[in-house]
Amino acid sequence: MRAPINIDLDYVMKAFVGIASPVLGVITSYQEQIEWHLRVASLVVGLAVGVMSLVSMLKKLRRR
């Protein structure tokens, strides 16, 4: 039989902080590029919603 797994919470927290710190550093250094991509993505989504609304309105007008 296997022995039960004993997870040391202190070790897990140190590992989590050790992984999260460099990730936050990378995100901070690339913040400007990430913001630019988010702005472009939101613009594309907004344009797609606008086009879909326009198509829906035109279909309703043609039915009348």
MOBELPE-V666565 format. One record per residue. N is the residue number from 1. RES is the residue in three letters. SS is DSSP state (~ for helix, > for strand, _ for the rest). PSI is psi in radians with two decimals (* if undefined). BURIAL is b if it has 9 or more other ideal C-beta (glycine too) atoms within 8 Angstrom, else e. Layout:
n: <N:N>
res: <RES:RES>
ss: <SS:SS>
psi: <PSI:PSI>
burial: <BURIAL:BURIAL>
This chain:
n: <1:2:3:4:5:6:7:8:9:10:11:12:13:14:15:16:17:18:19:20:21:22:23:24:25:26:27:28:29:30:31:32:33:34:35:36:37:38:39:40:41:42:43:44:45:46:47:48:49:50:51:52:53:54:55:56:57:58:59:60:61:62:63:64>
res: <MET:ARG:ALA:PRO:ILE:ASN:ILE:ASP:LEU:ASP:TYR:VAL:MET:LYS:ALA:PHE:VAL:GLY:ILE:ALA:SER:PRO:VAL:LEU:GLY:VAL:ILE:THR:SER:TYR:GLN:GLU:GLN:ILE:GLU:TRP:HIS:LEU:ARG:VAL:ALA:SER:LEU:VAL:VAL:GLY:LEU:ALA:VAL:GLY:VAL:MET:SER:LEU:VAL:SER:MET:LEU:LYS:LYS:LEU:ARG:ARG:ARG>
ss: <_:_:_:_:_:_:_:_:~:~:~:~:~:~:~:~:~:~:~:~:~:~:~:~:~:~:~:~:~:_:~:~:~:~:~:~:~:~:~:~:~:~:~:~:~:~:~:~:~:~:~:~:~:~:~:~:~:~:~:~:~:~:~:_>
psi: <2.55:2.64:2.56:2.55:2.20:1.91:2.13:1.97:-0.64:-0.72:-0.72:-0.74:-0.71:-0.67:-0.74:-0.80:-0.68:-0.53:-0.70:-0.58:-0.90:-0.59:-0.77:-0.62:-0.74:-0.76:-0.71:-0.71:-0.50:0.36:-0.70:-0.75:-0.68:-0.72:-0.70:-0.76:-0.67:-0.68:-0.76:-0.73:-0.73:-0.61:-0.75:-0.75:-0.73:-0.73:-0.70:-0.74:-0.72:-0.75:-0.74:-0.66:-0.72:-0.77:-0.74:-0.74:-0.70:-0.66:-0.69:-0.64:-0.62:-0.50:-0.46:*>
burial: <e:e:e:e:e:e:e:e:e:e:e:b:e:e:e:e:e:e:e:e:e:e:e:e:e:e:b:e:e:e:e:e:e:b:e:e:e:e:e:e:e:e:e:e:e:e:e:e:e:e:e:e:e:e:e:e:e:e:e:e:e:e:e:e>
